Amino acid sequence: MRFIITAQPNPEKDPSEPQPGFDEALFKAYMRFNEEMHQAGVLVASEGLNPAAPGARIAVAKGKRYVVDGPFAESKELVGGFYLIDVPSLEEAIKWALRAPSGFGADDILEVRQLTGAGDLPPEILQLINEAAPNWSASAWQSR
């Protein structure tokens, strides 16, 4: 099963509180954690999101998409990054999340969510996916 673990700041934290500066030892702890998950064969992807980079938030109204402010109006809405892991169960995903380092401020809260796999979908939906997107579906479901 695949899970996404998203990292975000604690919404109860005082936003005027100064953020910690770059800590080389802490950064290495994050990288060692990535390496440990990679060596264990569970890490599919891991990325931080750059809060200073331009982005956009796209909404929908009356069936049409449009750009709204963002990607994050307030720092409490910021997703700091994610881990995409492939493990046998939610319990295993939680165990990995509990081992994750913390300290950069954008990862005070980790949310663990299971991704939808082919086994989660009814056969008629899988058939529609295969008909509409045969090349994508062949690659999307093969490793799950």
C-alpha positions as CSV (number, residue, x, y, z in Angstrom):
1,M,0.0,0.0,0.0
2,R,1.2,3.5,-0.8
3,F,0.9,6.3,1.7
4,I,1.7,10.0,1.5
5,I,3.0,11.6,4.6
6,T,2.7,15.4,4.4
7,A,4.5,17.8,6.7
8,Q,3.0,21.1,7.9
9,P,3.6,23.6,10.6
10,N,1.6,23.4,13.9
11,P,-1.3,25.8,13.3
12,E,-1.3,26.6,17.1
13,K,2.3,27.9,17.0
14,D,2.7,31.7,17.2
15,P,3.5,32.8,13.7
16,S,5.5,35.8,15.0
17,E,7.8,33.3,16.8
18,P,11.2,33.4,15.0
19,Q,11.9,30.3,12.8
20,P,15.1,28.4,13.6
21,G,18.1,29.1,11.3
22,F,19.6,26.4,9.1
23,D,21.0,23.6,11.2
24,E,23.5,21.4,9.3
25,A,23.2,18.5,11.8
26,L,19.4,18.5,11.7
27,F,19.5,18.7,7.9
28,K,21.8,15.6,7.8
29,A,19.3,13.8,10.2
30,Y,16.6,14.4,7.6
31,M,18.8,13.1,4.8
32,R,19.8,10.0,6.9
33,F,16.1,9.3,7.5
34,N,15.5,9.5,3.7
35,E,18.5,7.1,3.2
36,E,17.2,4.7,5.8
37,M,13.8,4.6,4.1
38,H,15.4,4.1,0.8
39,Q,17.7,1.3,2.0
40,A,14.6,-0.4,3.6
41,G,12.9,-0.2,0.2
42,V,9.9,1.8,1.3
43,L,10.7,5.3,0.0
44,V,9.1,6.0,-3.4
45,A,9.7,9.8,-3.3
46,S,10.5,12.6,-0.8
47,E,10.5,16.3,-1.5
48,G,10.4,19.5,0.4
49,L,8.3,22.4,-0.9
50,N,10.0,25.7,-1.4
51,P,7.8,28.3,0.4
52,A,9.7,31.2,-1.3
53,A,9.1,29.8,-4.9
54,P,6.2,31.1,-6.9
55,G,3.2,28.9,-7.1
56,A,-0.5,29.1,-7.7
57,R,-3.7,27.8,-6.2
58,I,-6.3,26.7,-8.8
59,A,-10.0,26.5,-7.9
60,V,-13.2,25.6,-9.8
61,A,-16.5,27.4,-10.2
62,K,-19.3,26.5,-12.6
63,G,-17.1,23.8,-14.1
64,K,-14.3,26.1,-15.0
65,R,-10.9,26.3,-13.3
66,Y,-9.4,29.7,-12.3
67,V,-6.4,31.0,-10.4
68,V,-7.0,32.2,-6.8
69,D,-4.5,33.7,-4.3
70,G,-1.9,31.4,-3.1
71,P,-0.6,28.7,-3.1
72,F,-0.9,29.4,0.6
73,A,-2.6,32.5,2.0
74,E,-1.3,31.9,5.5
75,S,1.8,30.1,6.8
76,K,-0.4,27.6,8.7
77,E,-1.7,26.4,5.3
78,L,1.8,25.7,4.0
79,V,2.7,22.1,3.3
80,G,6.4,21.8,4.0
81,G,7.0,18.6,2.1
82,F,6.1,15.0,1.7
83,Y,7.2,11.4,1.8
84,L,5.6,8.9,-0.5
85,I,6.2,5.4,0.9
86,D,5.1,1.9,0.0
87,V,4.6,-0.3,3.1
88,P,2.2,-3.2,4.0
89,S,-0.1,-1.3,6.3
90,L,-1.2,2.0,7.9
91,E,0.5,0.8,11.1
92,E,3.9,0.5,9.3
93,A,3.4,3.9,7.7
94,I,2.8,5.4,11.1
95,K,5.9,3.7,12.5
96,W,8.0,5.4,9.8
97,A,6.3,8.8,10.4
98,L,7.0,8.5,14.2
99,R,10.7,8.1,13.3
100,A,10.9,11.2,11.1
101,P,13.1,14.0,12.4
102,S,11.6,17.4,13.2
103,G,12.9,20.8,13.9
104,F,12.6,23.0,10.8
105,G,9.2,24.3,11.8
106,A,7.4,23.4,8.6
107,D,7.0,19.7,9.7
108,D,5.5,19.9,13.2
109,I,2.5,17.9,12.1
110,L,2.8,14.9,9.9
111,E,-0.4,13.6,8.2
112,V,-0.4,10.0,7.0
113,R,-2.9,9.2,4.2
114,Q,-3.3,6.1,2.1
115,L,-3.3,6.5,-1.7
116,T,-5.9,4.8,-3.9
117,G,-4.6,1.7,-5.5
118,A,-6.1,-0.5,-8.2
119,G,-7.3,-3.0,-5.5
120,D,-9.3,-0.2,-4.0
121,L,-11.4,0.4,-7.1
122,P,-14.4,-1.6,-8.4
123,P,-13.7,-3.5,-11.6
124,E,-16.0,-1.3,-13.7
125,I,-14.0,1.8,-12.6
126,L,-10.7,0.1,-13.5
127,Q,-12.1,-0.8,-16.9
128,L,-13.0,2.9,-17.5
129,I,-9.5,3.9,-16.5
130,N,-8.0,1.4,-18.8
131,E,-10.2,2.5,-21.7
132,A,-9.6,6.2,-21.2
133,A,-5.9,6.1,-20.3
134,P,-4.4,2.8,-21.4
135,N,-0.8,3.8,-21.4
136,W,-1.0,5.7,-18.1
137,S,-3.0,3.0,-16.4
138,A,-0.5,0.3,-17.5
139,S,2.3,2.2,-15.8
140,A,0.4,3.6,-12.9
141,W,-0.8,0.4,-11.5
142,Q,2.1,-1.9,-12.4
143,S,4.1,-1.2,-9.2
144,R,1.3,-1.3,-6.8
